[in-house]
Amino acid sequence: MYDKSVDGQEEAHVPLSEKYALDLNQAPEYFGISAFKIRKMIRDNPYADFILMNGNKVLIKRKKFEAYLDTIYSI
C-alpha cells in the first residue's frame, strides 16, 4: 500500500501487524494497552528483550512483546 507524501512522492505504508518494532504511539493502538501502562512496563523492565532503543527513542519489538504478554497473568 502506498500513501502520497507532501511533495507528491509515493511512500510505502507498512501495516502495524507487519512491523518489526512499534514506537510508543503505535504500540497502544496495536496491543490495546494504554500508553501509560506500556511506559510503566518498560520502566519496570528496563532490560527486557522486547525493548529496542534507537538513541533516546524507545521501540517495542512486536513479536517479543506479544510473547511476553502471553506469559503474564495481568498488567
BELDANOR-V408600 format. One record per backbone hydrogen bond with DSSP energy under -1.0 kcal/mol. CO is the residue of the C=O (numbers start at 1). NH is the residue of the N-H. If there is no record, write none. Layout:
BEGIN
co=<CO & CO>
nh=<NH & NH>
END
This chain:
BEGIN
co=<1 & 3 & 5 & 9 & 11 & 15 & 20 & 22 & 23 & 26 & 27 & 28 & 34 & 35 & 36 & 37 & 38 & 39 & 40 & 41 & 45 & 48 & 50 & 52 & 54 & 57 & 59 & 60 & 61 & 62 & 63 & 64 & 65 & 66 & 68>
nh=<13 & 11 & 8 & 5 & 3 & 18 & 62 & 60 & 27 & 30 & 31 & 32 & 38 & 39 & 40 & 41 & 42 & 43 & 44 & 45 & 48 & 51 & 61 & 59 & 57 & 54 & 52 & 22 & 65 & 66 & 67 & 68 & 69 & 70 & 71>
END
